[in-house]
Amino acid sequence: MPGREIPKLGLFDNFDKVVHFAFFTGFFVLWYLLSNKSVNSVLLIILLSVFYGFGLEYYQLYCVAGRSFDVWDGVADTAGALGGLGLMKWGRK
């Protein structure tokens, strides 16, 4: 769907960044729960999150009409993955 056709919720500007953060928090948590929870697996999940998030942005730029690359979406995705890591570390105490 072209970006201009996505309905605005009117809650506040850049609400989509909150959605990106939330989705990638869930993305990290689900992969973390399936992993062996080692440092290497955590780093792999973080890297996978970063590459997947920015990969989606590149996909939108070149393969989806009316959509563009937004570096802040990728940053929100990365922050969401790190937030998921924090959530999992906080939850284990």
DAMOMO-V832233 format. One record per pair of residues at least 6 apart in sequence whose C-alpha atoms are under 7 Angstrom apart, sorted by the first residue. I is the first residue (numbers start at 0). J is the second residue. Records with the same first field share a line. If there is no record, write none. Layout:
# DAMOMO-V832233
I=J / J
This chain:
# DAMOMO-V832233
1=64 / 65 / 66
2=65 / 66
16=72 / 75
19=72 / 75 / 76
20=75 / 76 / 78 / 79
21=79
23=76 / 79 / 80
24=79 / 80 / 82 / 83
25=83
27=44 / 80 / 83 / 84
28=83
30=44
31=41
34=40
45=80
48=77 / 80
49=76 / 77
52=73 / 76
53=73
56=68 / 69
57=68
59=66 / 67 / 68
60=66 / 67 / 68
